[in-house]
Each structure stands twice: as C-alpha cells, then as structure tokens.
Amino acid sequence: MTSSRTSAIADWLRRRAENVAVILLATMFLAFIAQIVFRYVLNWPIGWPSEVTVASWLWLVLWGAAFVVREDEEIRFDLVYGSAPGMIRSVMTIVSGLALLVLYVVSLPAVVDYVTFMKVESTTYLKIRLDWLYSIYVLFAVAIIVRYVWIVIDTLRRGDRLTREREREAETSGL
C-alpha cells in the first residue's frame, strides 16, 4: 500500500471521526435545549436531557482527544521544549512518550476490569449500562497507547517533529 493511499485512508477516517464529534456536540446541544424548553416553557422538569448532555460531553471529550485532535493541535506549555536543541527535544519526546506508555499500558487492565464491572450499574433515567457509557475511556486509552507508540518510533527514526518543521520552513522560505 502506498504512502498516498495510506494518507488518503487516514484523512477519510479522521473526517469520519470529526463527523462523530459533530453528532455528539449536536446531541448535547439539542438535549440542553430540550431541558430548557421542558423546564421553563412547559413547566415540566425532566431528567433525561441532563443524562444525555453529560454522556455526550464525556464521549465528545474522550472521542475528540483520541481520534480527532492531532498531536500538533494540542495546547501545551512548551517553553522549555521549544527552546531546547533538536537532540534534547528528541530525548524529551522519547522519555515523555515512554512514561505515558508505561502509565497507560500498566493501567489498561485495571481500566478494562473496572469498566466491565460497571455493567451492574445504569443511569437513572435512560437506564444506560455504565459499562457502555464508560467504554469510551477504554477506546481512548488504546488510541493514546497507539499514538504514543507511533510518536516514540517516529522520533527514534526521524528526530523530533519541531526540528523537521523548522527545517521544512527554512527550505521553503528561501533563506
């Protein structure tokens, strides 16, 4: 499979992940509006919109962090990283990536165990089993593990991303 084909598939999957995030955001917004209408217009307070809003928010945040937001789009306080020389940045990326990998890989069995245990509980109004509700965290953890394996391997092979971007900018600027 060629690199351009892989890139096209990845772009298509990213757009579908964005579509899911849009659906979750729209669901959250509509449930919020329904709650306002029922409570203040119809004077009939109901609880299910609150559950839908919280569940949509939970899924939106973790889905977005796992599948929508790219590594370079994350907000970070990186004054030290940005001012370090390229080799030091590579070491920082590898060390932090390995630390996160250890944390997520070690915690994953306990996370799966806890989420599967939550099948005995359900939400109050909609009776959604909590294992289904919190299963997004398992997907999030696995996606983060895969992402950081890729980041560490990519950094070991090609150096840190910031140095590559700066070199690319210098080449295209003509300076």
N, C-alpha and C positions, 0 to 999 in steps of 0.2 A: 504494500500500500504506500503510495507516495505521500510526501510531506504535505502537498497542497490538498490532497484528498482528506488526509487526517485533519488538517486545519479547517476544511470546509465542514466536516462532520462535527468537530468541536464547536465551531461557530453556530451550527444548527442546534446542537444540544444546549448551548448557552442561551440562545434565543428562546428555546422551549422552557428552560429554567426561569428565564425572565417572565415568560407568559404565566407560569405557575405563580410567581411572586405577584404579578398584577392581579390575578384571580384572588389570591389571598388578601391583598390590600383592598380590593373591591368588596369582597365578602365582609371584611372587618368594617369598612365604611358603611355598607348597607345595614349591617346588624346594629351599628351605633345609631344610625338614623331611625331604624325601626324602634329601638329602645326609647328614643326621644319622642317619637310620634305616639307610641303606646302610653308612655308615662304622662306626657304633658298635654297632648291633644285629646286622646281618648280617655285619659284619667284611669288607665288600667295598667298598672306596673306589672311587667313580666320579667322573668329572669333569663330566659334562653338567649336573648341577644348579648347579654354580658358574657355568657359562656362562649358563644360564637366569636365574640370580639377577642377575648383572651386567647382562645385556641388559635385563631387566625394570626394573632400577633406572635405567639410562640412559634408557630410554623413559619411565618414570614421571616422572622429574625434568623432562625437557625437554617432555614432553606436558603435564604439570601447569602448568609455567611459561608455556607457550604458550597453552593452551586452558582451563585450569581456574581458576587463581588470577587474581582480578580485581586491577586496579591498586590499589584501596584496601585489599586484603588483604595486599599485600606488606609485609614487615617492612623498615623503613627507619630510619636515624638521621637524623631531620629537625628537629633543634632550631632550626637557622638558618631553614629553610623555614617551619616552623610559627610562628615569631615575627616573620617579615617581613610588611610590609603587603601587601595584596592585589595591587597592581600589581607589586610586586617579585616576589611569588610567581609571578605570571603570566609575567614575564620569565624567571625561573629555570626554570619548566616548559618554556617555549618553547626556551630555549637548551640545556637538557639534552636535551630531546626531539630537537632538530635534531642535536646532537652524536651521540646514539645512532643516529639515522637515517643520518647520514653513515658512521659506523663499520660498521653492518650492511649498508648498501647497497654500500659500497665492497668489503667483504669477501665479499659473497654470490657473485660469480662464482668466486672462488678456493675458496670452500667447496664449491660445486657441482662444480667441477673435481676437487677432492680426493676428495670422496665418490664420484664416478663412477669415479675412478681406483682406488678401493679394491675394485672388483669382482674384482681379481686375487687378493685375499686372502680367506680364510674362517676361521671359528672352528675350533678344534682338534677338538672332539668332535662338534658338531652340523653342521658344515660350512655354517654360515650365511654367505652372502657378506657381507663387511664393508660394501659399499655399501648393502645393505638394512638392516643393523644401524645404521649411522650416518646413514641418510636422515632420521631424526627431527630431526637438527640443522638440516637444510635447512628442514623444516616449521617448526621453532622460529624460525629466523631470519626467515622470511617472515611468520610470525604476529607477531613483535616489530616488524617494519617496519610492518605494517598497524596494529598497536596504537598505535605512536608517531605515525604519520601522523594517526590519529584524535585522539590526545591533543593534538597541536600545533594541529590545526584547531579542535577543541573549545575549547581555551584561547584561541585568537585570537578566536573568536566570542563566547564566554560568560565569559571570565575563568577564574581558577583554581578548581579543584574545592573546595578547603578554604574559600574565601570563600563560595561558593554554599552549602556545607553549614552553615556558621555562620549565614548569613542565614536559611536554612530553619529551623534550630533556634530562632533568635530569634523568628521569625514564629509558630512553633507553641507556644513556651513561654508566650506572652502577656506577656512583659516589655517 
